[in-house]
Amino acid sequence: MSRLYLRMAVDDAVAALPLPSRAEVRRSILQALSAPSARASADDRMYDLSLTFVDDTEIAALNEGYRGKARPTNCLSFPQDVQLPMFRRDLLGDIVIAPAVVMREAVEQGKHLRDHYRHLLIHSTLHLLGYDHEVAVEAQEMEALETRLLAAMGVADPYLNQMHE
């Protein structure tokens, strides 16, 4: 079973918005860590991950700087390079989430906010594990995996009735 060292930070600008509890965040991330991955192959490994909740301005700046897209997005993942095995922890990387975007999307898509956070936490963690969705085949694989992991948590298929860009 995977163990998780989680650092969470909340920018003051979003501290008053509804956020998932630390326990809910841990459950979602650990669920994603159960996915098959070359990065998560060790059974009793300690994974190190940071999660930061930021405002739309901050995530838009990150999105533009790292992806060339000058707009807010719901979440971003920044995988850490694989470390030498002598380290006690596998430094997976960083996840950044914009709660205001997540809230807007949940309303627009008719989803429960808690479930949408679960989905984005799993989605972001899968990116840290090496999954991607830039190519259609990879997107189908990643979405199917997300759907299975979420179903195990009692969350409906997040891609049902959703149009893709």
Secondary structure by P-SEA (a helix, b strand, c coil): ccccbbbbbbcccccccccccaaaaaaaaaaaaacccccccccbbbbbbbbbbbcaaaaaaaaaacccccccccbbbbbccccccccccccbbbbbbbaaaaaaaaaaacccaaaaaaaaaaaaaaaaaccccccaaaaaaaaaaaaaaaaaacccccccccccc
